[in-house]
Amino acid sequence: MTTTTKLPELRFQRLKNGRIYARAQFPGEDKPRRFGRADSADALASAHREFDATLARWLANGRAFPKAPAVGFTIAEMCDGYLAHQDQRHGAGWATRGGNGKRTVYALRGETTGADGQTLPASPLRALYGTEPAAEFGPMKLKTVRDAWVASCCASEINLRVGSIRAAFDWAVENELVPDSVAYRLSKVKGLKGGEFGVAEGEGRDAVAFEAVLATLPHLPPVIDVVVELLARTGARPKELLTMTRGDIDTTDDERWVAVLKQHKTAKKGKARVLVFEKAAQRALAPYMDRAPEVAMFRPAEGFAEGNRRRRAAGSRPKLYGNDAVRYERERKERLAAGKAPRVFSETYDSHALRKAVERGIERANAAREEGGLAPLPRWTPYQIRHAVATEADVLVDRETAAAQLGHASTTTTRRYSHDDVGKAVKASSALAGRPSLALLDEAVGTGVKLSAV
């Protein structure tokens, strides 16, 4: 007698919140497969299409889903495949363009050689389980990998790196390289909170005092000092200025130059990001305007060349502090060993390079302040300037205007950036003649802060 197996059917589940989800139970699987929302005509049609494709694949494989081989597809191969997929999806160099790219590489990379010739160790995932089958990776192993970061990372950073590992396994499931049960089990590992299991709490990103920025400006390298000035004037995200090209800027209006950015945080969502440069900002930008439309406004090679020019004009190398001396000496020996090969520069600065340049500028400023008997400057990062602008704008103007200045789609985001400020107490009596920080910046630039011009 011939028996027939009943085909899986698409069923619908209504949750307490009113949302409806489509799902289907396939023979031999522990839990139903989900096919997304089904509470609208478009969502229902999408769920049916996805179910039909899944059912066809199941039937074509002999009424079963293909299983990953127990041996053969290793963790290391999965990591390499996922990183190659990211290269194809986002283009070469995606990991250096900010966002979560660098974090993904940290979580998945094998042993490699850095730009300075130093050997970078493999990630804990690769070091501990790289040769093991990806199909056998489970929650306990993921928590072991997570524990390797506890001593050096805060809770939020650890959770983001674990998220990158989960994303790699999701990609493997999507391409039928591992059973979907692996990704499901990994999703049950809960994120860490600061203070749990000895994990440090991340420091909140507060606004930086503009006085600290102004005191650091004279100690920043060429080009970087102009970028920092423009961050203070516009409230832009660092990456927005670093990737801005000459072709982005419209100089038709002499009073206000307008830059409609091609690359920015919400570009993939179809949103526009506009930066407005008033007269003072135009003077800072002017030395960099003579270039091709597709060329970035701020280039590392120009900053390096201007730094050399200043050192030659001074007749001696400037005093070095801390890690600067070690780094310069190491790079000098490497160039000598390579036959004085010319340095290769990126086309643009990235956010990491900007942050490191600011850190070294603060070190130099504090060394000079110590010699003069002054209190040291606090550590600050370029992104804190944006928070300071948001806080100041929240005092002086309505939130909708502040959101337009900062490029926020929602005023809720602007509120999250705006920290409590004593200045709010005198908001009613303050004249809205302009941001006080701009007056300080204009005075500093005009009476003592020498900014670069290439």
DRENDO-1510 file (C-alpha; in Angstrom, 1 decimal, always signed):
<recs>
REC; n; res; u; v; w
REC; 1; MET; +0.0; +0.0; +0.0 .
REC; 2; THR; +1.3; +3.4; -1.0 .
REC; 3; THR; +1.2; +6.2; +1.7 .
REC; 4; THR; +1.3; +9.8; +0.8 .
REC; 5; THR; +2.8; +12.6; +3.0 .
REC; 6; LYS; +0.5; +15.6; +3.4 .
REC; 7; LEU; +2.1; +18.7; +2.0 .
REC; 8; PRO; +2.9; +21.5; +4.5 .
REC; 9; GLU; +0.4; +24.3; +4.5 .
REC; 10; LEU; +0.7; +28.0; +5.2 .
REC; 11; ARG; -1.0; +28.9; +8.5 .
REC; 12; PHE; -1.5; +32.2; +10.3 .
REC; 13; GLN; -1.0; +33.2; +13.9 .
REC; 14; ARG; -2.5; +36.3; +15.5 .
REC; 15; LEU; -0.5; +37.6; +18.4 .
REC; 16; LYS; -1.9; +39.5; +21.4 .
REC; 17; ASN; -0.8; +42.8; +19.9 .
REC; 18; GLY; -3.0; +42.2; +16.8 .
REC; 19; ARG; -0.2; +41.4; +14.4 .
REC; 20; ILE; -0.6; +38.4; +12.1 .
REC; 21; TYR; +2.3; +36.2; +11.1 .
REC; 22; ALA; +2.5; +33.4; +8.5 .
REC; 23; ARG; +4.2; +30.1; +9.3 .
REC; 24; ALA; +4.3; +26.5; +8.2 .
REC; 25; GLN; +5.4; +23.3; +9.9 .
REC; 26; PHE; +7.6; +21.0; +7.7 .
REC; 27; PRO; +8.0; +17.3; +8.5 .
REC; 28; GLY; +11.2; +16.5; +10.5 .
REC; 29; GLU; +11.7; +20.0; +11.9 .
REC; 30; ASP; +11.3; +20.9; +15.6 .
REC; 31; LYS; +9.5; +24.3; +15.0 .
REC; 32; PRO; +7.5; +26.0; +12.3 .
REC; 33; ARG; +9.2; +28.1; +9.7 .
REC; 34; ARG; +8.1; +31.8; +9.7 .
REC; 35; PHE; +7.3; +33.7; +6.6 .
REC; 36; GLY; +6.9; +37.2; +7.9 .
REC; 37; ARG; +3.9; +39.4; +8.6 .
REC; 38; ALA; +0.5; +38.7; +6.9 .
REC; 39; ASP; -1.7; +41.5; +8.2 .
REC; 40; SER; -1.9; +43.4; +4.9 .
REC; 41; ALA; -2.5; +42.5; +1.3 .
REC; 42; ASP; +1.2; +43.2; +0.3 .
REC; 43; ALA; +2.6; +41.3; +3.3 .
REC; 44; LEU; +0.3; +38.3; +2.7 .
REC; 45; ALA; +1.3; +38.1; -1.0 .
REC; 46; SER; +5.0; +38.3; +0.1 .
REC; 47; ALA; +4.5; +35.5; +2.6 .
REC; 48; HIS; +2.8; +33.3; +0.0 .
REC; 49; ARG; +5.7; +33.9; -2.5 .
REC; 50; GLU; +8.3; +33.0; +0.1 .
REC; 51; PHE; +6.4; +29.9; +1.2 .
REC; 52; ASP; +5.9; +28.7; -2.3 .
REC; 53; ALA; +9.6; +29.0; -3.0 .
REC; 54; THR; +10.5; +27.2; +0.2 .
REC; 55; LEU; +8.0; +24.4; -0.5 .
REC; 56; ALA; +9.4; +24.0; -4.0 .
REC; 57; ARG; +13.0; +23.7; -2.7 .
REC; 58; TRP; +11.8; +21.2; -0.1 .
REC; 59; LEU; +10.1; +19.1; -2.8 .
REC; 60; ALA; +13.0; +19.3; -5.2 .
REC; 61; ASN; +15.3; +18.0; -2.5 .
REC; 62; GLY; +13.2; +14.8; -1.9 .
REC; 63; ARG; +10.8; +16.3; +0.7 .
REC; 64; ALA; +13.7; +17.4; +2.9 .
REC; 65; PHE; +15.8; +20.5; +3.4 .
REC; 66; PRO; +19.5; +20.0; +2.6 .
REC; 67; LYS; +21.6; +19.6; +5.7 .
REC; 68; ALA; +25.1; +21.0; +6.2 .
REC; 69; PRO; +27.8; +18.3; +6.2 .
REC; 70; ALA; +28.9; +17.4; +9.7 .
REC; 71; VAL; +32.5; +17.8; +8.6 .
REC; 72; GLY; +33.8; +20.0; +5.8 .
REC; 73; PHE; +32.3; +23.4; +6.3 .
REC; 74; THR; +34.2; +24.9; +9.2 .
REC; 75; ILE; +33.8; +28.0; +11.3 .
REC; 76; ALA; +36.8; +29.5; +9.5 .
REC; 77; GLU; +35.3; +28.9; +6.1 .
REC; 78; MET; +32.0; +30.4; +7.2 .
REC; 79; CYS; +33.8; +33.5; +8.4 .
REC; 80; ASP; +35.8; +33.9; +5.2 .
REC; 81; GLY; +32.6; +33.3; +3.1 .
REC; 82; TYR; +30.6; +35.9; +5.1 .
REC; 83; LEU; +33.4; +38.5; +4.8 .
REC; 84; ALA; +33.7; +37.9; +1.1 .
REC; 85; HIS; +29.9; +38.3; +0.8 .
REC; 86; GLN; +30.2; +41.6; +2.6 .
REC; 87; ASP; +32.9; +42.7; +0.1 .
REC; 88; GLN; +30.5; +41.9; -2.8 .
REC; 89; ARG; +27.5; +43.5; -1.1 .
REC; 90; HIS; +29.1; +46.8; +0.0 .
REC; 91; GLY; +32.2; +47.0; -2.2 .
REC; 92; ALA; +35.9; +46.8; -1.4 .
REC; 93; GLY; +37.0; +48.7; +1.7 .
REC; 94; TRP; +33.6; +48.4; +3.3 .
REC; 95; ALA; +35.1; +47.7; +6.7 .
REC; 96; THR; +37.0; +51.0; +6.8 .
REC; 97; ARG; +34.0; +53.2; +6.0 .
REC; 98; GLY; +32.6; +53.3; +9.5 .
REC; 99; GLY; +29.5; +51.7; +10.8 .
REC; 100; ASN; +29.7; +48.1; +11.9 .
REC; 101; GLY; +32.3; +47.0; +9.4 .
REC; 102; LYS; +35.4; +47.1; +11.6 .
REC; 103; ARG; +33.6; +45.4; +14.4 .
REC; 104; THR; +32.6; +42.6; +12.1 .
REC; 105; VAL; +36.2; +42.1; +11.0 .
REC; 106; TYR; +37.3; +42.1; +14.6 .
REC; 107; ALA; +34.8; +39.4; +15.4 .
REC; 108; LEU; +35.5; +37.1; +12.4 .
REC; 109; ARG; +39.0; +37.7; +11.2 .
REC; 110; GLY; +41.9; +35.2; +11.1 .
REC; 111; GLU; +45.5; +36.0; +11.9 .
REC; 112; THR; +46.6; +38.8; +9.7 .
REC; 113; THR; +49.2; +41.5; +9.2 .
REC; 114; GLY; +48.3; +45.1; +10.0 .
REC; 115; ALA; +49.2; +48.2; +8.0 .
REC; 116; ASP; +52.2; +48.8; +10.3 .
REC; 117; GLY; +53.6; +45.3; +9.7 .
REC; 118; GLN; +52.5; +43.9; +13.1 .
REC; 119; THR; +50.8; +40.6; +13.3 .
REC; 120; LEU; +47.2; +40.9; +14.4 .
REC; 121; PRO; +45.8; +37.8; +16.3 .
REC; 122; ALA; +42.8; +35.9; +15.1 .
REC; 123; SER; +39.5; +36.6; +16.7 .
REC; 124; PRO; +38.5; +34.4; +19.6 .
REC; 125; LEU; +35.9; +32.7; +17.4 .
REC; 126; ARG; +38.6; +31.6; +14.9 .
REC; 127; ALA; +41.2; +30.9; +17.5 .
REC; 128; LEU; +39.0; +28.6; +19.6 .
REC; 129; TYR; +36.7; +27.0; +17.0 .
REC; 130; GLY; +38.0; +27.8; +13.6 .
REC; 131; THR; +38.6; +24.2; +12.5 .
REC; 132; GLU; +35.4; +22.8; +14.0 .
REC; 133; PRO; +32.2; +22.2; +11.9 .
REC; 134; ALA; +30.0; +25.3; +11.8 .
REC; 135; ALA; +26.9; +23.0; +12.2 .
REC; 136; GLU; +28.1; +22.0; +15.7 .
REC; 137; PHE; +28.5; +25.6; +17.0 .
REC; 138; GLY; +26.1; +26.3; +19.8 .
REC; 139; PRO; +25.2; +28.7; +22.6 .
REC; 140; MET; +27.8; +27.5; +25.1 .
REC; 141; LYS; +30.6; +28.0; +22.6 .
REC; 142; LEU; +29.2; +31.4; +21.7 .
REC; 143; LYS; +29.3; +32.4; +25.4 .
REC; 144; THR; +32.9; +31.1; +25.6 .
REC; 145; VAL; +33.8; +33.4; +22.7 .
REC; 146; ARG; +32.0; +36.3; +24.4 .
REC; 147; ASP; +33.9; +35.7; +27.6 .
REC; 148; ALA; +37.2; +36.3; +25.8 .
REC; 149; TRP; +36.2; +40.0; +25.3 .
REC; 150; VAL; +35.0; +40.7; +28.9 .
REC; 151; ALA; +38.4; +41.9; +30.1 .
REC; 152; SER; +38.9; +44.4; +27.2 .
REC; 153; CYS; +35.4; +45.5; +26.1 .
REC; 154; CYS; +32.4; +47.1; +27.5 .
REC; 155; ALA; +29.0; +45.4; +27.5 .
REC; 156; SER; +27.6; +47.3; +24.4 .
REC; 157; GLU; +30.8; +46.5; +22.3 .
REC; 158; ILE; +30.6; +42.8; +23.3 .
REC; 159; ASN; +27.0; +42.6; +22.3 .
REC; 160; LEU; +27.7; +44.2; +19.0 .
REC; 161; ARG; +30.5; +41.7; +18.2 .
REC; 162; VAL; +28.3; +38.8; +19.2 .
REC; 163; GLY; +25.7; +40.3; +16.8 .
REC; 164; SER; +28.3; +40.1; +14.0 .
REC; 165; ILE; +28.8; +36.4; +14.7 .
REC; 166; ARG; +25.1; +35.8; +14.7 .
REC; 167; ALA; +24.9; +37.6; +11.4 .
REC; 168; ALA; +27.5; +35.3; +9.9 .
REC; 169; PHE; +25.5; +32.3; +10.9 .
REC; 170; ASP; +22.3; +33.8; +9.5 .
REC; 171; TRP; +24.1; +34.2; +6.2 .
REC; 172; ALA; +25.2; +30.6; +6.4 .
REC; 173; VAL; +21.6; +29.5; +7.1 .
REC; 174; GLU; +20.3; +31.7; +4.2 .
REC; 175; ASN; +22.7; +29.9; +1.9 .
REC; 176; GLU; +21.8; +26.4; +3.3 .
REC; 177; LEU; +25.3; +25.9; +4.6 .
REC; 178; VAL; +24.2; +25.1; +8.1 .
REC; 179; PRO; +20.9; +24.0; +9.6 .
REC; 180; ASP; +18.6; +26.8; +10.6 .
REC; 181; SER; +18.5; +25.3; +14.1 .
REC; 182; VAL; +22.0; +26.6; +14.7 .
REC; 183; ALA; +21.0; +30.3; +14.1 .
REC; 184; TYR; +17.9; +29.7; +16.2 .
REC; 185; ARG; +19.8; +28.4; +19.2 .
REC; 186; LEU; +22.4; +31.2; +19.0 .
REC; 187; SER; +19.6; +33.8; +19.1 .
REC; 188; LYS; +18.7; +32.5; +22.6 .
REC; 189; VAL; +22.0; +33.9; +24.0 .
REC; 190; LYS; +21.0; +37.1; +25.8 .
REC; 191; GLY; +23.0; +40.2; +25.6 .
REC; 192; LEU; +25.1; +41.4; +28.5 .
REC; 193; LYS; +24.5; +44.4; +30.6 .
REC; 194; GLY; +27.1; +46.6; +32.3 .
REC; 195; GLY; +28.1; +45.1; +35.7 .
REC; 196; GLU; +27.1; +41.5; +34.9 .
REC; 197; PHE; +29.8; +38.9; +35.1 .
REC; 198; GLY; +32.4; +41.6; +35.7 .
REC; 199; VAL; +31.6; +43.4; +32.4 .
REC; 200; ALA; +32.4; +47.1; +32.4 .
REC; 201; GLU; +29.7; +49.6; +31.6 .
REC; 202; GLY; +30.3; +51.8; +28.6 .
REC; 203; GLU; +30.8; +55.5; +29.1 .
REC; 204; GLY; +28.0; +57.7; +28.0 .
REC; 205; ARG; +28.8; +60.1; +25.2 .
REC; 206; ASP; +28.3; +63.6; +26.7 .
REC; 207; ALA; +28.8; +67.0; +25.1 .
REC; 208; VAL; +32.3; +68.4; +25.2 .
REC; 209; ALA; +32.9; +71.9; +26.4 .
REC; 210; PHE; +33.8; +74.2; +23.4 .
REC; 211; GLU; +36.6; +75.6; +25.5 .
REC; 212; ALA; +38.3; +72.2; +25.5 .
REC; 213; VAL; +38.0; +72.0; +21.7 .
REC; 214; LEU; +39.4; +75.5; +21.3 .
REC; 215; ALA; +42.4; +74.7; +23.6 .
REC; 216; THR; +43.1; +71.6; +21.5 .
REC; 217; LEU; +42.9; +73.2; +18.1 .
REC; 218; PRO; +46.4; +74.7; +17.9 .
REC; 219; HIS; +47.9; +71.2; +18.7 .
REC; 220; LEU; +46.1; +69.4; +15.9 .
REC; 221; PRO; +47.8; +68.4; +12.7 .
REC; 222; PRO; +47.1; +70.2; +9.4 .
REC; 223; VAL; +43.8; +69.5; +7.8 .
REC; 224; ILE; +42.5; +67.8; +10.9 .
REC; 225; ASP; +42.3; +71.2; +12.6 .
REC; 226; VAL; +40.0; +72.4; +9.8 .
REC; 227; VAL; +37.8; +69.4; +10.0 .
REC; 228; VAL; +37.4; +69.9; +13.8 .
REC; 229; GLU; +36.5; +73.6; +13.2 .
REC; 230; LEU; +33.9; +72.6; +10.7 .
REC; 231; LEU; +32.4; +70.0; +13.0 .
REC; 232; ALA; +31.9; +72.8; +15.6 .
REC; 233; ARG; +30.4; +75.1; +13.1 .
REC; 234; THR; +28.0; +72.6; +11.4 .
REC; 235; GLY; +27.3; +69.9; +14.0 .
REC; 236; ALA; +27.9; +67.4; +11.2 .
REC; 237; ARG; +28.8; +63.8; +11.8 .
REC; 238; PRO; +32.5; +63.3; +11.4 .
REC; 239; LYS; +32.1; +60.8; +8.5 .
REC; 240; GLU; +29.9; +63.3; +6.6 .
REC; 241; LEU; +32.7; +65.8; +6.4 .
REC; 242; LEU; +35.4; +63.3; +5.8 .
REC; 243; THR; +33.6; +61.8; +2.8 .
REC; 244; MET; +32.3; +65.1; +1.4 .
REC; 245; THR; +33.6; +65.8; -2.1 .
REC; 246; ARG; +34.0; +69.1; -4.0 .
REC; 247; GLY; +31.1; +68.1; -6.2 .
REC; 248; ASP; +28.7; +67.9; -3.2 .
REC; 249; ILE; +29.1; +71.7; -2.6 .
REC; 250; ASP; +27.0; +74.2; -4.4 .
REC; 251; THR; +28.6; +77.7; -4.2 .
REC; 252; THR; +25.9; +79.5; -6.2 .
REC; 253; ASP; +24.9; +81.6; -3.2 .
REC; 254; ASP; +27.8; +83.6; -1.9 .
REC; 255; GLU; +26.1; +84.0; +1.5 .
REC; 256; ARG; +25.6; +80.2; +2.1 .
REC; 257; TRP; +27.2; +77.3; +0.4 .
REC; 258; VAL; +25.0; +74.2; +0.5 .
REC; 259; ALA; +26.3; +70.7; +0.4 .
REC; 260; VAL; +23.9; +67.9; -0.5 .
REC; 261; LEU; +25.9; +64.8; +0.5 .
REC; 262; LYS; +25.9; +61.6; -1.5 .
REC; 263; GLN; +27.3; +59.5; +1.3 .
REC; 264; HIS; +25.8; +59.8; +4.7 .
REC; 265; LYS; +24.2; +57.6; +7.5 .
REC; 266; THR; +20.6; +57.6; +6.1 .
REC; 267; ALA; +21.3; +57.6; +2.4 .
REC; 268; LYS; +20.1; +54.0; +1.9 .
REC; 269; LYS; +16.8; +55.0; +3.4 .
REC; 270; GLY; +16.3; +57.6; +0.7 .
REC; 271; LYS; +16.8; +60.6; +3.1 .
REC; 272; ALA; +18.7; +63.7; +2.2 .
REC; 273; ARG; +21.5; +65.2; +4.3 .
REC; 274; VAL; +22.2; +68.9; +3.7 .
REC; 275; LEU; +25.1; +70.9; +5.3 .
REC; 276; VAL; +25.1; +74.7; +5.2 .
REC; 277; PHE; +28.3; +76.6; +5.3 .
REC; 278; GLU; +28.1; +80.3; +6.4 .
REC; 279; LYS; +30.8; +82.8; +5.7 .
REC; 280; ALA; +33.2; +81.7; +8.5 .
REC; 281; ALA; +32.9; +78.1; +7.4 .
REC; 282; GLN; +33.5; +79.1; +3.8 .
REC; 283; ARG; +36.8; +80.7; +4.8 .
REC; 284; ALA; +37.9; +77.4; +6.3 .
REC; 285; LEU; +36.8; +75.5; +3.2 .
REC; 286; ALA; +38.3; +77.9; +0.7 .
REC; 287; PRO; +41.8; +76.5; +0.5 .
REC; 288; TYR; +40.4; +73.0; -0.4 .
REC; 289; MET; +37.9; +74.1; -3.2 .
REC; 290; ASP; +40.3; +73.9; -6.1 .
REC; 291; ARG; +40.0; +70.2; -7.0 .
REC; 292; ALA; +38.0; +67.8; -9.2 .
REC; 293; PRO; +34.3; +67.2; -8.3 .
REC; 294; GLU; +34.8; +63.6; -7.3 .
REC; 295; VAL; +37.8; +64.2; -5.0 .
REC; 296; ALA; +37.3; +64.3; -1.3 .
REC; 297; MET; +37.7; +67.7; +0.3 .
REC; 298; PHE; +40.1; +66.5; +3.1 .
REC; 299; ARG; +42.9; +64.2; +2.0 .
REC; 300; PRO; +45.6; +62.5; +4.2 .
REC; 301; ALA; +48.4; +63.1; +1.7 .
REC; 302; GLU; +47.8; +66.9; +1.8 .
REC; 303; GLY; +47.8; +66.9; +5.6 .
REC; 304; PHE; +51.1; +65.0; +5.7 .
REC; 305; ALA; +52.7; +67.3; +3.1 .
REC; 306; GLU; +51.6; +70.4; +5.0 .
REC; 307; GLY; +53.0; +69.0; +8.2 .
REC; 308; ASN; +56.3; +68.4; +6.5 .
REC; 309; ARG; +56.3; +72.0; +5.1 .
REC; 310; ARG; +55.7; +73.4; +8.6 .
REC; 311; ARG; +58.5; +71.4; +10.1 .
REC; 312; ARG; +60.9; +72.5; +7.4 .
REC; 313; ALA; +59.8; +76.1; +8.0 .
REC; 314; ALA; +60.4; +75.7; +11.7 .
REC; 315; GLY; +63.9; +74.3; +11.1 .
REC; 316; SER; +63.4; +71.3; +13.4 .
REC; 317; ARG; +61.0; +68.5; +14.3 .
REC; 318; PRO; +58.4; +69.4; +16.9 .
REC; 319; LYS; +58.6; +67.9; +20.3 .
REC; 320; LEU; +56.9; +64.5; +20.4 .
REC; 321; TYR; +54.9; +63.0; +23.2 .
REC; 322; GLY; +54.0; +59.5; +24.3 .
REC; 323; ASN; +53.1; +57.1; +21.6 .
REC; 324; ASP; +53.9; +59.6; +18.8 .
REC; 325; ALA; +57.7; +59.1; +19.3 .
REC; 326; VAL; +57.4; +55.3; +19.3 .
REC; 327; ARG; +55.2; +55.3; +16.2 .
REC; 328; TYR; +57.3; +57.7; +14.2 .
REC; 329; GLU; +60.5; +55.8; +15.1 .
REC; 330; ARG; +58.9; +52.4; +14.1 .
REC; 331; GLU; +57.6; +53.9; +10.8 .
REC; 332; ARG; +61.1; +55.4; +10.1 .
REC; 333; LYS; +62.8; +52.1; +10.5 .
REC; 334; GLU; +60.3; +50.3; +8.4 .
REC; 335; ARG; +60.7; +52.8; +5.5 .
REC; 336; LEU; +64.5; +52.5; +5.7 .
REC; 337; ALA; +64.2; +48.7; +5.6 .
REC; 338; ALA; +62.0; +48.9; +2.6 .
REC; 339; GLY; +64.4; +51.1; +0.7 .
REC; 340; LYS; +62.6; +54.3; +1.5 .
REC; 341; ALA; +59.5; +53.3; -0.3 .
REC; 342; PRO; +57.0; +56.2; -0.6 .
REC; 343; ARG; +54.2; +56.2; +1.8 .
REC; 344; VAL; +50.8; +55.2; +0.5 .
REC; 345; PHE; +47.8; +57.3; +1.6 .
REC; 346; SER; +44.1; +56.7; +1.6 .
REC; 347; GLU; +42.0; +59.0; -0.5 .
REC; 348; THR; +40.1; +60.1; +2.6 .
REC; 349; TYR; +40.5; +60.1; +6.4 .
REC; 350; ASP; +38.3; +57.7; +8.3 .
REC; 351; SER; +36.6; +58.3; +11.6 .
REC; 352; HIS; +39.3; +56.2; +13.5 .
REC; 353; ALA; +42.1; +58.3; +12.0 .
REC; 354; LEU; +40.3; +61.5; +13.0 .
REC; 355; ARG; +39.7; +60.3; +16.6 .
REC; 356; LYS; +43.4; +59.2; +17.0 .
REC; 357; ALA; +44.6; +62.6; +15.7 .
REC; 358; VAL; +42.4; +64.3; +18.3 .
REC; 359; GLU; +43.7; +62.0; +21.0 .
REC; 360; ARG; +47.3; +62.9; +20.2 .
REC; 361; GLY; +46.4; +66.6; +19.9 .
REC; 362; ILE; +45.0; +66.5; +23.5 .
REC; 363; GLU; +48.2; +64.8; +24.7 .
REC; 364; ARG; +50.3; +67.5; +23.1 .
REC; 365; ALA; +48.1; +70.2; +24.5 .
REC; 366; ASN; +48.2; +68.7; +28.0 .
REC; 367; ALA; +52.0; +68.4; +27.9 .
REC; 368; ALA; +52.2; +72.1; +27.0 .
REC; 369; ARG; +49.7; +73.0; +29.7 .
REC; 370; GLU; +51.6; +71.1; +32.3 .
REC; 371; GLU; +54.7; +73.1; +31.5 .
REC; 372; GLY; +52.7; +76.2; +31.9 .
REC; 373; GLY; +51.1; +75.1; +35.2 .
REC; 374; LEU; +47.6; +74.8; +33.8 .
REC; 375; ALA; +45.0; +72.1; +34.5 .
REC; 376; PRO; +44.9; +69.3; +31.9 .
REC; 377; LEU; +42.2; +69.1; +29.3 .
REC; 378; PRO; +39.6; +66.3; +29.5 .
REC; 379; ARG; +39.6; +63.6; +26.9 .
REC; 380; TRP; +37.1; +64.1; +24.2 .
REC; 381; THR; +36.2; +62.6; +20.8 .
REC; 382; PRO; +35.1; +64.3; +17.6 .
REC; 383; TYR; +31.6; +63.0; +17.9 .
REC; 384; GLN; +31.1; +64.8; +21.2 .
REC; 385; ILE; +31.2; +68.1; +19.3 .
REC; 386; ARG; +28.0; +67.1; +17.6 .
REC; 387; HIS; +26.4; +66.5; +21.0 .
REC; 388; ALA; +27.6; +69.9; +22.1 .
REC; 389; VAL; +26.0; +71.5; +19.1 .
REC; 390; ALA; +22.8; +69.6; +19.7 .
REC; 391; THR; +22.7; +70.8; +23.3 .
REC; 392; GLU; +23.3; +74.4; +22.4 .
REC; 393; ALA; +20.8; +74.3; +19.5 .
REC; 394; ASP; +18.2; +72.9; +21.9 .
REC; 395; VAL; +18.7; +75.9; +24.1 .
REC; 396; LEU; +18.5; +78.5; +21.4 .
REC; 397; VAL; +16.0; +77.3; +18.9 .
REC; 398; ASP; +13.0; +74.9; +18.7 .
REC; 399; ARG; +13.6; +71.2; +18.3 .
REC; 400; GLU; +12.4; +71.1; +14.6 .
REC; 401; THR; +15.1; +73.7; +13.7 .
REC; 402; ALA; +17.7; +71.7; +15.6 .
REC; 403; ALA; +16.7; +68.5; +13.9 .
REC; 404; ALA; +17.2; +70.1; +10.5 .
REC; 405; GLN; +20.6; +71.4; +11.5 .
REC; 406; LEU; +21.7; +67.9; +12.7 .
REC; 407; GLY; +20.1; +65.9; +9.9 .
REC; 408; HIS; +17.7; +64.0; +12.1 .
REC; 409; ALA; +14.5; +62.6; +10.6 .
REC; 410; SER; +12.8; +62.8; +14.0 .
REC; 411; THR; +12.8; +65.3; +16.8 .
REC; 412; THR; +13.0; +62.4; +19.3 .
REC; 413; THR; +16.5; +61.7; +18.1 .
REC; 414; THR; +17.4; +65.4; +18.6 .
REC; 415; ARG; +16.1; +65.1; +22.2 .
REC; 416; ARG; +18.4; +62.0; +22.8 .
REC; 417; TYR; +21.4; +64.1; +21.7 .
REC; 418; SER; +20.4; +67.1; +23.8 .
REC; 419; HIS; +21.9; +66.9; +27.3 .
REC; 420; ASP; +20.6; +69.0; +30.2 .
REC; 421; ASP; +22.4; +72.4; +30.2 .
REC; 422; VAL; +22.4; +75.3; +32.6 .
REC; 423; GLY; +21.9; +77.6; +29.7 .
REC; 424; LYS; +18.3; +76.4; +29.4 .
REC; 425; ALA; +17.5; +78.4; +32.6 .
REC; 426; VAL; +18.3; +81.6; +30.8 .
REC; 427; LYS; +16.8; +80.7; +27.5 .
REC; 428; ALA; +13.9; +83.2; +27.8 .
REC; 429; SER; +16.3; +86.1; +28.3 .
REC; 430; SER; +19.0; +85.1; +25.8 .
REC; 431; ALA; +19.1; +86.8; +22.5 .
REC; 432; LEU; +19.0; +84.5; +19.5 .
REC; 433; ALA; +21.8; +86.3; +17.8 .
REC; 434; GLY; +23.8; +83.1; +17.2 .
REC; 435; ARG; +25.4; +80.3; +19.0 .
REC; 436; PRO; +27.9; +81.5; +21.7 .
REC; 437; SER; +30.3; +78.9; +20.7 .
REC; 438; LEU; +30.6; +80.4; +17.3 .
REC; 439; ALA; +31.6; +83.7; +18.8 .
REC; 440; LEU; +34.3; +81.9; +20.8 .
REC; 441; LEU; +35.5; +80.0; +17.7 .
REC; 442; ASP; +35.6; +83.2; +15.6 .
REC; 443; GLU; +37.6; +85.0; +18.2 .
REC; 444; ALA; +40.0; +82.1; +18.6 .
REC; 445; VAL; +40.6; +81.7; +14.9 .
REC; 446; GLY; +41.1; +85.4; +14.5 .
REC; 447; THR; +43.4; +86.0; +17.4 .
REC; 448; GLY; +45.5; +83.0; +18.0 .
REC; 449; VAL; +44.5; +79.7; +16.6 .
REC; 450; LYS; +46.5; +79.1; +13.4 .
REC; 451; LEU; +44.6; +76.7; +11.2 .
REC; 452; SER; +46.1; +75.0; +8.2 .
REC; 453; ALA; +45.8; +76.0; +4.6 .
REC; 454; VAL; +47.0; +73.7; +1.9 .
</recs>
